């Protein structure tokens, strides 16, 4: 990750509520901040039901 870059990722077990984490790289290292609780929902192939 380049200096000034931001990465947002879910952290935790994939079958439970996870924490959305924001990671930003600064001149002296990384800064971490928790954004909110999230739950991963996998994408499934096919058409949506209408």
C-alpha positions in Angstrom: 0.0 0.0 0.0 1.5 3.3 -1.0 1.8 6.3 1.4 -1.6 8.0 1.4 -3.3 4.8 0.2 -6.5 3.5 1.8 -7.7 -0.1 2.1 -11.1 -1.1 3.5 -11.6 -4.8 4.4 -13.8 -7.0 6.6 -12.0 -8.6 9.5 -13.3 -11.6 11.4 -14.7 -15.1 10.9 -16.5 -15.4 7.5 -19.6 -17.1 9.1 -20.2 -14.4 11.7 -20.5 -10.6 12.1 -17.3 -8.9 11.0 -15.7 -5.5 11.6 -15.1 -3.3 8.6 -11.6 -2.0 9.0 -10.1 1.1 7.3 -6.3 1.0 6.9 -4.4 4.1 5.7 -0.7 4.3 5.2 1.0 7.4 6.4 4.6 8.6 6.5 5.3 6.8 9.8 3.3 3.6 9.3 -0.3 2.4 9.2 -3.4 3.9 10.8 -6.3 1.6 11.6 -9.9 2.6 12.3 -13.0 0.4 12.8 -15.9 1.6 10.7 -18.8 -0.6 11.6 -20.1 -4.2 12.0 -20.9 -6.0 8.7 -21.9 -9.4 7.5 -20.5 -10.9 4.3 -23.1 -12.0 1.8 -21.7 -14.2 -1.0 -22.7 -13.5 -4.6 -24.5 -16.4 -6.3 -24.7 -17.1 -10.0 -27.9 -16.7 -11.8 -30.8 -14.3 -12.2 -32.5 -12.5 -9.4 -36.1 -13.4 -8.5 -38.5 -10.7 -9.4 
